[in-house]
């Protein structure tokens, strides 16, 4: 004990003495691209797009968008939307910037996939006792933030959040309050009489 006390101040900067966890979710995004003729898809080209979606395991949480900057025409957009609909997804507006130029007369299909994780967890690098710095454990926050990263439907919401639909519409915003004010209290009908006869 006598040896540990002098060492504690020297190691204090290695410990977290706040209630904020140093283990925070990190969001990463991968973009997958495929260029297709913009004028329209033949049956063979549609099969190619569908096979590509299957190869990258397209599914819930993926964001599918089109870069039509070099398309000229966009007849293939409806064909692609139909294929994407078969996976239970809708097309998203606005494609992110991707590497390489889109060939003239082509559409670029962009599938964006975001994941969230908490690097370094679990972290048992520091013993929980003795604790001479009044700090949280090195593993503090790992369970909560790892669960949040695993459960969130859209990991990008951890970066910039999402707007509530109808937040700028007074009619929608006050609907629940109006329903609460106009609904008759259940106690107004009196208490329901129950009989103990005729039971099992």
Secondary structure, 3 states (H helix, E strand, C coil): CHHHHHHHHHCHHHCECCCCCCCCCEEEEEEEEEEEECCCCCHHHHHHHHHHHHHCCCCCCCEEEEECCCCCCCHHHHHHHHHHHCCCCCECCCCCCCCCCCCCCEEEEEEEEEEEECCCCCCCCCCCCCCCCCCECCCCCHHHHHHHHHHCCCCCHHHHCCCCCCCCCHHHHCHHHHHHHHCCCHHHHCCCCCCCCCCC
